[in-house]
Amino acid sequence: MRKDFAVLLLASALSLPVHAELTRADQSIYNAQPNKANTSQNLSKADLAWHATKTFGFDCPEVVKQKPMLGSHHSIITCSTGAQVKVHPLLDRRPVMTLVVSSF
């Protein structure tokens, strides 16, 4: 009986819809409301991809990784194209982004 309940519970959990994180620029709310793109607060990966592409012209259709920088409020995003962008959030303004260029 207990084993049947566990299997039923697992099957029920697997059938629930999974809400994936939005990561592509074309999924950002700013596509429909570009006048709202003036904040650095609570940006999704899709919003960051939108800013990187639309505001700064970087080749970043999707953010696949976001890594906070230790000891800073900045972060580094990695785009699906391999580009890395440093995100500088600003108070009550859109973020400033700079392309990270690695030198060997």
C-alpha positions in Angstrom: 0.0 0.0 0.0 2.7 2.5 1.0 4.7 1.7 -2.1 1.7 2.2 -4.3 1.1 5.6 -2.7 4.7 6.7 -3.3 4.4 5.7 -7.0 1.1 7.6 -7.3 2.6 10.6 -5.6 5.7 10.6 -7.9 3.5 10.1 -11.0 1.3 13.1 -9.9 4.3 15.3 -9.3 5.8 14.4 -12.7 2.5 15.3 -14.5 2.5 18.9 -13.1 3.5 21.6 -15.6 7.0 22.9 -15.1 7.5 26.6 -15.4 10.9 27.0 -17.1 12.9 30.1 -16.5 12.6 32.6 -19.4 16.0 33.1 -21.0 15.6 34.3 -24.5 15.4 38.0 -25.5 12.2 37.3 -27.5 10.5 36.1 -24.2 11.1 39.4 -22.4 8.2 41.5 -21.4 10.1 44.5 -22.8 9.2 43.3 -26.3 5.6 44.3 -25.6 6.4 47.2 -23.3 9.8 48.7 -24.2 9.0 51.9 -22.3 9.2 49.8 -19.1 12.8 48.8 -19.8 14.2 51.4 -17.4 15.1 49.4 -14.3 17.9 47.2 -13.1 15.8 45.5 -10.5 14.4 41.9 -10.7 15.6 41.3 -14.3 15.0 37.8 -15.7 17.6 36.2 -17.9 15.2 37.1 -20.8 15.3 40.8 -19.8 19.1 40.7 -19.6 19.2 39.2 -23.1 16.8 41.8 -24.3 19.0 44.7 -22.9 22.2 43.1 -24.3 20.6 42.7 -27.8 18.3 45.7 -28.1 19.9 48.3 -25.9 23.6 47.5 -26.4 23.7 45.6 -29.8 25.5 42.6 -28.5 25.0 39.2 -30.1 23.0 37.7 -27.2 19.7 36.1 -28.2 19.7 34.0 -25.0 21.3 34.1 -21.6 22.4 30.6 -20.6 24.3 31.5 -17.4 24.4 34.3 -14.9 27.2 34.5 -12.3 27.4 37.1 -9.6 30.8 38.6 -9.0 32.1 38.1 -5.5 32.1 41.2 -3.4 30.2 43.2 -6.0 26.6 43.8 -7.1 27.7 43.2 -10.7 27.3 39.9 -12.5 28.6 38.2 -15.7 26.1 36.7 -18.1 27.0 34.2 -20.7 25.1 34.2 -23.9 24.2 31.3 -26.1 26.6 32.6 -28.7 29.5 32.4 -26.2 29.7 36.1 -25.6 30.2 37.2 -22.0 28.8 40.5 -20.8 29.4 42.3 -17.5 26.1 43.7 -16.1 26.4 46.9 -14.0 23.0 47.5 -12.3 22.0 51.1 -11.6 19.5 52.5 -9.2 16.3 53.5 -10.9 17.9 53.1 -14.4 18.5 50.4 -16.9 21.7 48.4 -16.4 24.9 49.3 -18.1 26.5 46.3 -20.0 30.1 45.9 -21.2 31.4 43.1 -23.3 34.0 41.0 -21.6 37.0 40.5 -23.9 39.4 37.8 -22.7 43.1 38.0 -23.6 45.5 35.1 -23.7 
